[in-house]
Amino acid sequence: MASTVRSALTKAVAMLGMSDSADLDAQLLLARLLDKPRSWLYTWPEQPLSPAQELAFANLVDRRR
């Protein structure tokens, strides 16, 4: 099952832990990866991510962590 924008952000925030900016960091990374504004993430939370996007996002979050 493909991840959605919402589930990807939820996983990313959990990976980033107790950082004060975990939500913002995850949103900025995903918005940049998708080449969309942050508002798009709120508008389309059920948009599926491709496996390549999931992997790229996980790598970005891991680097940020």
C-alpha positions, 0 to 999 in steps of 0.5 A: 500500500502506497504512503499518502502525504499525511502518513509520510509526514506522520512517519517523518515527525516520529523519526525526527523525534522531539525536535521543536521543529519536527513538523516544520522540517518534515513539511519543508522536506516533503514540499521541496521533494514534491515541488509544491507549496506547504499549503498543498500538503494540507489541501491534498493529504490523501495524495499517494506518494510513489515508491520512489518519492517515499524512498527519497523522502525517507532518505531526506528525513534520515539525513535531517535526523 
